[in-house]
Amino acid sequence: MLVMFVGADRTETAVNATQVTFVSSITDGTRIRFGEGRSVTVVEPIAEVMERLNVALRPHD
C-alpha cells in the first residue's frame, strides 16, 4: 500500500508502507527508513506519519 507524504524538498513522495523498517523524528520533520540504507525525509510530524502508515497496513474489508 502506497502512502503519500511531502518530501523535505516539497515534492510529493510515495512510500510503500510494507517496506518501512524504522521511523524517527528529526529537526526538519520525519525520516522514514527502508532496507539497504535507503531513507526519505518528509515534513509531516512523526505522529501523522505513524498514523498514516498504520492505516495503510490495517487489513481492509
TANORMO-V627834 format. One record per residue. N is the residue number from 0. SS is DSSP state (~ for helix, > for strand, _ for the rest). PHI is phi in degrees with one decimal (* if undefined). PSI is psi as a letter, one per 40 degrees, with the letter a starting at -180 (999 if undefined). Layout:
# TANORMO-V627834
n: (N N)
ss: (SS SS)
phi: (PHI PHI)
psi: (PSI PSI)
This chain:
# TANORMO-V627834
n: (0 1 2 3 4 5 6 7 8 9 10 11 12 13 14 15 16 17 18 19 20 21 22 23 24 25 26 27 28 29 30 31 32 33 34 35 36 37 38 39 40 41 42 43 44 45 46 47 48 49 50 51 52 53 54 55 56 57 58 59 60)
ss: (_ > > > > > > _ _ _ _ > > > > > ~ ~ ~ > > > > > > > _ _ > > > > > > ~ ~ ~ _ > > > > _ _ _ ~ ~ ~ ~ ~ ~ ~ ~ ~ ~ ~ ~ _ _ _ _)
phi: (* -89.5 -124.3 -94.1 -135.7 -104.7 -70.6 -58.5 -90.9 69.4 -97.6 -69.3 -130.1 -99.2 -121.5 -81.9 -59.2 -73.7 -98.1 -71.0 -112.2 -161.6 -130.2 -139.0 -83.8 -130.8 -56.5 -89.5 149.4 -137.6 -100.5 -110.0 -106.4 -125.0 -64.1 61.2 74.7 -87.3 -156.0 -140.7 -106.6 -121.4 -85.0 -66.7 -68.2 -58.6 -61.6 -67.8 -59.7 -62.9 -61.7 -67.3 -67.4 -63.6 -61.2 -65.2 -89.3 -67.3 -63.6 -100.7 -75.2)
psi: (h i h h i h i d e e i h h h h h d e e h d i h i h i d e b h h h i i i f e i i i h i e i i d d d d d d d d d d d e i h i 999)
